[in-house]
Amino acid sequence: MNDYLLILGRDPDLSLLELVSYFSARNISFKIKDKSQAAVLIALPELDFQKTITDLGGIVKIARVIQDLDNEVLYAGKSNKIKYAVSVYSDTDTSDLKEYLKGRLREEKLKITYKRSSRTEQFLMPNDVVRHRLLDEGFELVVYGGIIARTIAVFNPYEYEKRDKERPLQRTLHMISIRLAKILINMVGAKEGDTILDPFSGYGVLLQEAMLMGINVIGVDNSRECADATKKNLEWTAKQFGTRVSFKAIHADSKQVSRFVRQADFAVTEPYMGPLLPKIPMKDEALKIVAQLNPLYRGVLRELSRVVKGNIAFIVPRFRLYSGERVKIPFERMLQEAGFRVVSIMPEIKMPLIYSATDSKIEREIWVFRKA
Ligand SMILES: C[S@@+](CC[C@H](N)C(=O)[O-])C[C@H]1O[C@@H](n2cnc3c(N)ncnc32)[C@H](O)[C@@H]1O
């Protein structure tokens, strides 16, 4: 086992639950030694870290902790020109380290270019690391408290962008982000060979991500247009990426899903969450939406309890009013009524987790649960 620093994305609690579920599902032993809102210090066995970072939605960098900087080979490439950077994720003065690096690299007769963040932060964003080709043509050191680590894998935002652009059927609204899709898939503990059901499959974005992780998928949507779009996007995914998983898109009402689907290992979904809100709703409007969603969610939960064996991740909207008050769906009660219990992935992080998309008027509660 070696120590690694995992740099967390925008929602640290979600990222933590994601990685704990991800390693547990694969029987990968790990030990969290320290954690903050920025990073996790974790002992892990040797892994394919490029695959790990591609699978995880909530981790932006993986860095291996350096035990002895003097004896660490900083650059082993052929060129004598290198680029490097120091990214700081804590309140640490790194001027000595930077001087040390400059001196040492010059001593090694390298022509060096130091890369700074393009923003005000003390650290490079993943796209900076990718754009500057730092992992191929130099290196990045990550500093966290007294720890110095070397970046070995970085999240590549350009791949997400490409996938979002190339998907044959597109819509701008109601599509889950790739990042959140991955986090949810990992939070239920799904892995290669398992089957995931999305009872509100929309354009199939979430299921596409599952397929890319080697997971079989079943999508259900009650709109003919969406069921067709799911089918086309999943066919394209299979062809484009050569995935060898099974995929199915069913046009049906999720309140009757057990008529069409016999069994799934897991379910992950961002359901229908009411009409699109151009602005923060008035209380009576929010109450009306909740009254409309209650029977839908109740019906779907009843059906999921018949079909799904393992964990379920379900997004539930809640409506913030101008006064700051929240209008909520009584989801915990619904879970009990349908015979589910909330899953505690880490006791110190309580469900539901709250996720606020930057461009959305609603807040999302994230629930993970399974049959009681
Ligand atoms: C927020 S979108 C899902 C986004 C999707 N997860 C994705 O990745 O693109 C919600 C979807 O639920 C579908 N829907 C609404 N009511 C439904 C029902 N009763 N049964 C099945 N699908 C339903 C809508 O047609 C819509 O496509």
The ligand as a Tripos MOL2 file, in Angstrom:
@<TRIPOS>MOLECULE
LIG
   27    29     1     0     0
SMALL
NO_CHARGES

@<TRIPOS>ATOM
      1 C1        -34.8150   14.5700  -15.8560 C.3       1 LIG1
      2 S1        -35.2320   13.5610  -17.2110 S.3       1 LIG1
      3 C2        -34.0910   12.2590  -17.0560 C.3       1 LIG1
      4 C3        -32.6980   12.5930  -17.5290 C.3       1 LIG1
      5 C4        -31.8980   11.3560  -17.8010 C.3       1 LIG1
      6 N1        -31.4850   10.7050  -16.5470 N.3       1 LIG1
      7 C5        -30.6880   11.5730  -18.6800 C.2       1 LIG1
      8 O1        -29.6230   11.1280  -18.2740 O.co2     1 LIG1
      9 O2        -30.7920   12.1230  -19.7840 O.co2     1 LIG1
     10 C6        -36.7870   12.8680  -16.7260 C.3       1 LIG1
     11 C7        -37.4450   11.9430  -17.7350 C.3       1 LIG1
     12 O3        -38.5260   11.2740  -17.0910 O.3       1 LIG1
     13 C8        -39.5150   10.9640  -18.0640 C.3       1 LIG1
     14 N2        -40.7640   10.6300  -17.3420 N.ar      1 LIG1
     15 C9        -41.6680   11.4480  -16.7430 C.ar      1 LIG1
     16 N3        -42.6440   10.7270  -16.1540 N.ar      1 LIG1
     17 C10       -42.3640    9.4170  -16.3530 C.ar      1 LIG1
     18 C11       -42.9860    8.1800  -15.9840 C.ar      1 LIG1
     19 N4        -44.1170    8.1640  -15.2850 N.pl3     1 LIG1
     20 N5        -42.3950    7.0350  -16.3640 N.ar      1 LIG1
     21 C12       -41.2520    7.0370  -17.0790 C.ar      1 LIG1
     22 N6        -40.6230    8.1670  -17.4620 N.ar      1 LIG1
     23 C13       -41.1600    9.3490  -17.1110 C.ar      1 LIG1
     24 C14       -39.5430   12.1970  -18.9400 C.3       1 LIG1
     25 O4        -40.0250   11.8670  -20.2380 O.3       1 LIG1
     26 C15       -38.0570   12.6220  -18.9500 C.3       1 LIG1
     27 O5        -37.4160   12.1530  -20.0990 O.3       1 LIG1
@<TRIPOS>BOND
     1     1     2 1
     2     2     3 1
     3     2    10 1
     4     3     4 1
     5     4     5 1
     6     5     6 1
     7     5     7 1
     8     7     8 2
     9     7     9 1
    10    10    11 1
    11    11    12 1
    12    11    26 1
    13    12    13 1
    14    13    14 1
    15    13    24 1
    16    14    15 ar
    17    14    23 ar
    18    15    16 ar
    19    16    17 ar
    20    17    18 ar
    21    17    23 ar
    22    18    19 1
    23    18    20 ar
    24    20    21 ar
    25    21    22 ar
    26    22    23 ar
    27    24    25 1
    28    24    26 1
    29    26    27 1
@<TRIPOS>SUBSTRUCTURE
     1 LIG1         1 GROUP 0 **** ****
